[in-house]
Amino acid sequence: MDSIKLEHFFREGEIDFKKSNTEAIPCKEYYIEGEIEEKLAFMRVANCDSTVLIKEFEFLD
């Protein structure tokens, strides 16, 4: 997956706050759903001070 597809996913995807952990320390965790190459996918990311770490990624279709 290239950076352009990831950027689109982050911009157009929707955060599911019920599945996210915005209280996590040191990095808040977010569950994001969106489309990549016209396929529904989710990504769980850790949003840290200077980086974002992709912890899990899966196509849902």
Helices and strands as residue ranges (DSSP letters): H 3-12, E 14-15, E 28-36, E 39-47, E 52-59
